[in-house]
Amino acid sequence: MIGYVDGLLRALIDVSISPTKTGSHESVEVWIDTAFNGGLVMPRELIHKLGLKNASSTDAILADGQLVELETFSCYLEWFGHRYRTQVIANDGEIPLLGTVLLSNRRLLIDYVTKSVSLD
């Protein structure tokens, strides 16, 4: 998987997401967030645009130590040749985030000199 480093030094890649197992997938650009140990976080507006179904809620501890309850949705993610169901946490941010749970057993290389990202 190939991505790039943008002008704000964010490592970005495209992932393929569908609301259903057999539905068509849409490409979504995500920011690789190595400080987030979950899977995916997406803005509510994008969640609604993609037609993702509400799943439940989950408790989370924010960077400032605050405990909050977050709304979750389900989607199907194309990930290295496999399609599987995963949870998406809704937020009010602007950019979708991809966390370290999806980086497990993968090699991530972010080259700020060439502004390139590779994930394999």
C-alpha positions, 0 to 999 in steps of 0.5 A: 500500500502506497501513500504520501506525506502532505504539507502538514507532515501527515502520513496519508493512505487510501483505504477501501470501505463499504457499508455491507459485505457485498456492497461496492467500496469507496476509497477513503483517505486516512491519516495514519495515527500511531498515537491511536491504538484503535482501528478507524475514526471517521467524521460523522459527516463521512460516516453518513455519506458512506451509509454506515450502520450504527453498531453501539458505543464504546468507552475511550480514554482521550489523550488528556485522560478524560473518559468518554463514551463514543458512538460506533458504526460498522463497515467492511474494510478491504485490507491486504486482500481480505474483506472484513467487518470492523468498527468505526468510531465517530467523531467531529474531526475533519480527517479519518484516522487509521490506528495501530490495531490495523498496523499490527503485523505490518511494516510502516515506512514514512519517508519525510525526505521523499514524502512517501508512505509505504505499508506492507 
